[in-house]
Amino acid sequence: MKLIKLTPENSKFYVDSTIVFKTRGRKCFCIIQRVSESGKTIYIDHPDLQNSLQIVSRCVYVII
């Protein structure tokens, strides 16, 4: 398993990829559904986070 840190510059290349991040002290695995125009917000299926995640303020990694 290889991990790549998600940044606003590379986030557009990883739509439909699985990501891992921590929220509330637990690791979560989700699939990127779409990315905002600026690349700073990704949209995922996670109702607790209102289905969006700001990648500038947290460590998000793409699983390759």
TIROPA-882572 format. One record per residue: residue in one letter; x, y, z of N, C-alpha, C, CB in turn. Coordinates in steps of 0.2 Angstrom, whole numbers, padded with zeros to 4 digits, always signed. Glycine has a CB too. Layout:
N
AXYZXYZXYZXYZ...
***
This chain:
64
M+0004-0006+0000+0000+0000+0000+0005+0006+0000-0005+0000+0006K+0003+0011-0005+0007+0017-0005+0002+0023-0004+0010+0018-0012L+0005+0028+0000+0001+0033+0002+0004+0040-0001+0000+0034+0009I-0001+0044-0004+0001+0050-0007-0003+0056-0004+0000+0050-0015K+0001+0061-0001-0003+0066+0002-0007+0070-0003+0003+0071+0006L-0013+0072-0001-0017+0075-0005-0016+0083-0004-0025+0074-0004T-0015+0087-0010-0014+0094-0009-0019+0097-0014-0007+0096-0011P-0020+0104-0014-0025+0107-0018-0022+0106-0026-0025+0114-0016E-0016+0106-0026-0013+0105-0033-0014+0098-0036-0005+0107-0033N-0014+0093-0032-0015+0086-0035-0022+0083-0034-0009+0082-0033S-0026+0086-0031-0032+0083-0029-0037+0082-0035-0036+0088-0024K-0036+0085-0040-0041+0084-0046-0039+0078-0050-0040+0090-0051F-0033+0075-0049-0031+0069-0052-0033+0063-0048-0023+0069-0052Y-0036+0063-0043-0038+0057-0039-0045+0057-0037-0034+0058-0032V-0050+0059-0042-0057+0058-0041-0058+0051-0042-0061+0062-0046D-0062+0048-0038-0064+0041-0038-0059+0036-0035-0065+0038-0045S-0054+0040-0031-0049+0036-0028-0051+0035-0020-0042+0039-0028T-0048+0030-0017-0049+0030-0010-0044+0034-0006-0049+0022-0008I-0047+0037+0000-0042+0041+0004-0043+0039+0011-0044+0049+0003V-0038+0041+0015-0038+0039+0022-0037+0046+0026-0033+0034+0024F-0040+0047+0031-0039+0053+0035-0042+0052+0042-0043+0059+0032K-0040+0056+0047-0042+0055+0054-0048+0060+0055-0037+0056+0059T-0053+0058+0059-0058+0062+0061-0061+0060+0068-0064+0063+0056R-0061+0064+0073-0063+0062+0079-0059+0056+0082-0071+0060+0079G-0053+0056+0081-0048+0051+0083-0048+0045+0080-0050+0050+0090R-0052+0044+0075-0053+0038+0071-0051+0038+0064-0060+0035+0071K-0048+0033+0061-0046+0033+0054-0052+0032+0050-0040+0028+0052C-0053+0036+0044-0059+0035+0040-0056+0034+0033-0064+0041+0040F-0060+0029+0029-0058+0028+0022-0064+0030+0018-0056+0020+0021C-0063+0034+0013-0069+0036+0009-0066+0037+0002-0072+0043+0011I-0071+0037-0003-0069+0038-0010-0071+0045-0012-0073+0033-0014I-0066+0049-0015-0067+0056-0018-0072+0055-0023-0060+0059-0020Q-0078+0059-0022-0083+0059-0027-0082+0065-0032-0090+0060-0024R-0080+0071-0030-0078+0077-0034-0074+0081-0030-0085+0080-0036V-0071+0086-0033-0066+0091-0031-0069+0098-0032-0059+0090-0033S-0068+0103-0028-0070+0110-0029-0065+0113-0034-0070+0114-0023E-0067+0118-0037-0064+0121-0042-0057+0124-0040-0067+0128-0045S-0056+0126-0034-0050+0128-0031-0046+0122-0029-0051+0132-0025G-0049+0116-0028-0045+0110-0026-0044+0110-0019-0038+0110-0029K-0046+0114-0015-0045+0114-0008-0051+0110-0004-0045+0121-0005T-0056+0109-0007-0062+0105-0004-0063+0099-0008-0068+0109-0003I-0064+0093-0005-0066+0087-0009-0072+0085-0006-0060+0081-0008Y-0076+0082-0010-0083+0079-0008-0083+0072-0008-0088+0082-0013I-0085+0069-0002-0085+0062+0000-0092+0060+0003-0080+0060+0005D-0093+0054+0004-0099+0052+0007-0098+0050+0014-0102+0045+0003H-0099+0056+0018-0098+0056+0025-0102+0061+0029-0090+0057+0027P-0108+0059+0030-0113+0064+0033-0111+0067+0039-0120+0060+0035D-0107+0064+0043-0104+0067+0049-0100+0074+0048-0100+0063+0054L-0097+0074+0042-0093+0080+0040-0097+0084+0034-0086+0077+0037Q-0103+0083+0034-0107+0086+0029-0105+0085+0022-0107+0094+0030N-0102+0079+0021-0100+0076+0014-0095+0080+0011-0106+0076+0010S-0091+0084+0015-0086+0088+0012-0080+0088+0017-0088+0095+0010L-0074+0089+0014-0068+0089+0018-0063+0094+0015-0065+0082+0018Q-0061+0099+0020-0056+0104+0018-0049+0101+0018-0057+0110+0022I-0045+0100+0013-0039+0096+0013-0033+0101+0015-0037+0093+0007V-0034+0108+0016-0029+0112+0018-0028+0112+0025-0031+0119+0016S-0033+0110+0029-0032+0110+0036-0031+0103+0040-0038+0114+0040R-0031+0098+0035-0030+0091+0038-0026+0087+0034-0037+0088+0039C-0023+0082+0036-0019+0077+0033-0023+0072+0029-0013+0074+0037V-0023+0072+0023-0027+0067+0019-0023+0064+0014-0033+0070+0015Y-0023+0057+0014-0019+0053+0010-0023+0049+0005-0014+0049+0014V-0020+0048-0001-0023+0044-0006-0020+0037-0006-0023+0047-0014I-0024+0032-0006-0021+0025-0006-0020+0023-0013-0026+0020-0002I-0014+0021-0015-0012+0018-0021-0011+0011-0021-0006+0022-0024
***
